[in-house]
Amino acid sequence: MKIGILHHPHVPNSYELAQEIEAWLQAQGVEAWECISWEAKKTDGRLASLDLLITLGGDGSMLRAGRLASHFDFPVLGINMGRLGFLAEIYPHEWREHLPRVLEGDYRVERRHMLQAEVWRNGELFEQGLDVLNEVVVGRGGLTRVVRITTEINESYLTTYVADGVIVSTPTGSTAYALAVGGPILPPELRNILLLPIAPHLSLARPLVLDKGAVVNLIVHTDHKAILTVDGQFLIDLEDGDKVVVASGPHVASFVRLQPRSYFYRTLMDRLKWIV
C-alpha cells in the first residue's frame, strides 16, 4: 500500500503531525511520503501510484487534494486542522484510533460530483480544463459596480443577471459560498448543478438546481474589471464579451468516510452552530 501525506505550510504543527503519521505508517510496512500540499502537483509520478492521500489542513487543503486525487481515482482522508472542516473526516487527536481501520479497508468511499470550466475570448479558447470541486464564480472585480451576465442553459437563453456575480456550484459547494448567498443545501453525493446570483439587482434572484447534464454559459458584459474564480483558489481576469462555459467534468473526487451516512447532517449542524 502506498500513502501520500500533504501538510499545510501555514498551519501550526501540520508538518510535525505529517512526520509522525509517516513514521507510524512506515512502521506498519506501508510505503509513505509527505510533502507540502501546495507542491503536490509537482509530484505526479508519485501521485499516480498512490492508494490513498492523507491531507492535514482545512477545507481549502481538502479541495486542492480532492482535485489532485480525482485525476488518479484514489480517495482522500482529511484530518481537520482548519476552522470549519466540512470535508475532513477526523481530528488530529483521532488518527491513531482510525488509521488502523483505514489500513484494514474498513471504510466507505464517498464520491463527489465535479464540474469543469473553460473561458472563450473573441471566439477562441482562452482557458480550459479548470477542475471544480466547490464552485465557479463570475463576478465584479475590485469596484463596487454590478456586472451583467447573460446566462444560457444548454445554449438556450435563461436571463441576464445584473448582480455582483453568478455562482455555478456542485453539491459540495452548496455549503460554501452558495450557502452564504442563500442557496439550498444539497446532499453531498447528489450530481446536480446549482446556479444562483450574488446580490442581484432587479433580476432573477431564485437559485436554480440543474440536471447534471446541463451546460451553463455565462457571457460577461462590463466596462470595468470582472473576474473568474474556481474554488476560491484560482483567479482569471475577464474582459467584456468573454464566455465562461461550465459543465459536469470527467473526474470525481473521492473521500474516505468512517462515519455512517447520516454524518453530513450532524456535521452541518455542528459546523453552523445550529444545535439547540
C-alpha positions in Angstrom: 0.0 0.0 0.0 1.2 3.5 -0.9 0.1 6.6 1.0 0.9 10.2 0.5 0.6 12.8 3.3 0.0 16.5 2.5 0.6 19.2 5.1 -0.2 22.9 5.1 2.9 25.2 5.5 0.9 27.8 7.4 -0.9 25.5 9.8 0.9 25.1 13.2 2.0 21.5 13.9 0.9 20.3 10.5 4.4 19.3 9.4 5.2 17.6 12.7 2.0 15.6 12.6 2.7 14.6 9.0 6.1 13.3 10.0 4.6 11.4 13.0 2.0 9.8 10.7 4.6 9.0 8.1 6.8 7.2 10.6 3.9 5.2 12.0 2.8 4.1 8.6 6.3 3.0 7.6 6.4 1.0 10.9 3.3 -0.8 9.7 5.0 -1.7 6.4 3.3 1.0 4.4 5.2 2.9 1.8 4.5 6.6 2.8 5.8 10.0 1.9 4.9 13.6 2.9 5.1 17.0 1.2 3.7 20.5 1.3 0.1 20.4 -0.1 0.9 23.3 -2.5 3.7 21.4 -4.1 1.9 18.1 -4.5 1.1 18.7 -8.2 4.8 18.6 -9.0 4.9 15.0 -7.8 2.5 13.5 -10.4 4.8 10.5 -10.7 4.3 9.6 -7.1 0.7 10.6 -7.1 -0.1 8.2 -9.9 0.9 5.1 -7.8 -0.9 6.1 -4.6 -3.7 4.1 -2.9 -4.7 6.9 -0.5 -3.9 10.6 0.2 -4.0 11.9 3.7 -4.5 15.7 4.0 -3.7 17.8 7.0 -5.4 21.2 6.9 -8.8 22.9 6.4 -11.3 22.8 3.6 -9.0 24.6 1.2 -6.5 21.8 1.6 -9.2 19.3 1.0 -10.4 21.0 -2.1 -6.8 21.0 -3.5 -6.3 17.4 -2.6 -9.6 16.3 -4.0 -8.9 17.9 -7.3 -5.5 16.2 -7.5 -6.7 12.8 -6.5 -9.6 12.9 -8.9 -7.2 12.5 -11.8 -5.8 9.3 -10.4 -9.0 7.8 -8.8 -7.8 7.3 -5.3 -9.6 8.6 -2.1 -8.6 11.3 0.3 -8.7 11.1 4.0 -8.9 14.5 5.7 -7.6 15.4 9.1 -9.1 18.7 10.1 -6.6 21.3 11.2 -8.6 24.2 9.9 -11.7 26.1 11.1 -14.8 24.5 9.6 -13.7 21.2 8.1 -16.9 20.3 6.2 -14.8 17.9 4.1 -12.4 16.4 6.6 -13.2 13.2 8.4 -11.2 13.1 11.6 -9.4 15.4 14.1 -5.7 15.3 14.8 -6.1 13.5 18.2 -8.1 10.7 16.5 -5.7 9.5 13.9 -4.1 6.7 15.9 -7.6 5.3 16.5 -8.8 5.5 13.0 -5.8 4.9 10.7 -5.7 1.1 11.6 -9.3 0.8 10.3 -8.3 2.5 7.1 -5.4 0.2 6.5 -7.7 -2.8 7.0 -10.1 -1.3 4.4 -12.8 -0.7 7.0 -14.3 2.4 5.4 -16.5 3.6 2.5 -15.7 5.9 -0.3 -17.9 9.0 -0.8 -17.8 10.2 -4.4 -18.4 13.9 -5.1 -19.5 15.4 -8.4 -17.1 17.8 -10.0 -17.5 20.4 -12.7 -15.1 21.7 -15.4 -14.9 25.2 -16.8 -13.4 26.9 -19.8 -13.2 30.5 -21.0 -13.7 31.7 -24.5 -12.4 35.1 -25.7 -13.1 36.5 -29.2 -14.3 33.2 -30.4 -11.1 31.3 -29.3 -10.5 29.1 -26.4 -8.6 31.1 -23.7 -8.6 28.8 -20.7 -9.6 25.1 -20.5 -9.7 22.1 -18.2 -10.4 24.1 -15.0 -11.4 21.4 -12.5 -14.1 22.5 -10.0 -15.0 20.8 -6.7 -16.8 23.6 -5.0 -17.9 26.4 -7.4 -17.1 28.7 -10.3 -17.8 32.4 -9.6 -18.0 35.0 -12.3 -18.3 38.4 -10.8 -17.1 42.0 -10.4 -13.5 42.9 -9.6 -12.5 45.5 -7.0 -15.0 48.2 -8.0 -18.4 48.0 -6.2 -20.3 48.0 -9.5 -22.5 45.3 -10.9 -21.8 43.2 -13.9 -24.3 42.0 -16.5 -24.0 38.3 -17.1 -26.1 36.8 -19.9 -26.8 33.2 -18.8 -27.7 30.3 -21.1 -28.6 26.7 -20.2 -27.9 24.2 -23.0 -27.5 27.1 -25.5 -30.9 28.4 -24.6 -31.2 31.9 -23.1 -32.3 32.0 -19.5 -31.8 35.6 -18.2 -29.3 38.4 -17.9 -28.3 38.8 -14.3 -27.5 42.3 -13.1 -25.6 41.4 -10.0 -22.3 41.3 -8.1 -21.8 37.9 -9.8 -23.1 34.4 -10.5 -22.2 31.1 -8.8 -22.2 27.7 -10.5 -21.8 25.2 -7.8 -21.6 21.5 -7.1 -23.4 19.9 -4.2 -20.1 20.1 -2.3 -20.1 23.8 -2.9 -23.6 24.2 -1.6 -22.3 24.5 1.9 -19.7 27.1 0.8 -20.2 30.4 -1.0 -23.6 29.3 -2.3 -24.8 28.9 1.2 -23.6 32.3 2.2 -25.8 33.9 -0.5 -28.9 32.0 0.3 -28.7 28.8 -1.8 -30.1 25.4 -0.8 -28.0 22.7 0.9 -27.7 19.7 -1.4 -26.7 16.2 -0.2 -23.0 15.6 -0.8 -23.3 12.7 -3.3 -26.0 14.3 -5.5 -24.9 15.0 -9.1 -26.8 18.2 -9.8 -25.5 21.7 -10.6 -26.6 24.8 -8.6 -26.9 28.2 -10.3 -27.5 31.3 -8.3 -26.8 35.1 -8.5 -24.9 37.2 -5.9 -26.8 40.2 -4.8 -29.0 40.5 -7.9 -30.5 43.9 -8.8 -33.9 43.8 -10.4 -33.2 40.4 -12.0 -33.9 36.7 -11.3 -33.0 36.1 -7.6 -34.1 32.5 -7.1 -31.4 29.7 -7.1 -31.9 27.0 -9.8 -31.0 23.4 -9.4 -30.0 21.9 -12.8 -29.6 18.4 -14.1 -26.0 17.0 -14.1 -26.1 17.1 -17.9 -26.7 20.8 -18.1 -24.2 23.2 -19.8 -24.1 26.7 -18.4 -22.8 29.6 -20.5 -22.0 32.9 -18.7 -21.3 35.8 -21.0 -19.8 38.9 -19.3 -20.9 42.4 -20.2 -18.8 45.1 -18.3 -16.9 48.3 -18.8 -14.7 47.5 -15.9 -12.8 44.6 -14.4 -14.5 41.2 -14.0 -13.1 38.0 -12.6 -13.5 34.3 -12.6 -12.6 32.3 -9.6 -12.5 28.5 -9.2 -12.9 27.0 -5.7 -11.7 30.4 -4.3 -8.2 29.3 -5.3 -7.7 30.3 -8.9 -8.4 33.8 -10.4 -8.6 34.8 -14.0 -9.3 38.3 -15.2 -12.2 38.5 -17.6 -12.9 41.0 -20.4 -16.2 42.3 -21.8 -17.7 39.6 -24.1 -15.8 36.7 -22.5 -17.8 33.5 -22.2 -17.4 31.1 -19.4 -18.7 27.5 -20.1 -19.4 25.3 -17.1 -20.5 21.6 -17.3 -20.1 18.4 -15.4 -16.5 17.3 -15.6 -14.8 14.0 -16.4 -13.5 13.5 -12.8 -15.0 12.6 -9.5 -13.5 13.4 -6.1 -13.4 10.6 -3.6 -13.2 10.9 0.2 -12.7 8.3 2.9 -15.7 8.1 5.3 -15.6 6.2 8.6 -18.9 7.6 9.9 -22.4 6.5 8.9 -24.1 8.3 6.0 -26.0 10.5 8.4 -22.7 12.2 9.3 -23.3 15.0 6.8 -26.3 16.5 8.6 -24.8 16.1 12.0 -21.6 17.8 10.8 -23.6 20.5 9.1 -25.5 21.4 12.3 -22.3 21.3 14.3 -20.3 23.4 12.0 -23.0 26.0 11.6 -23.7 26.0 15.3 -27.4 25.3 14.7 -27.6 22.8 17.5 -30.3 23.8 20.0 
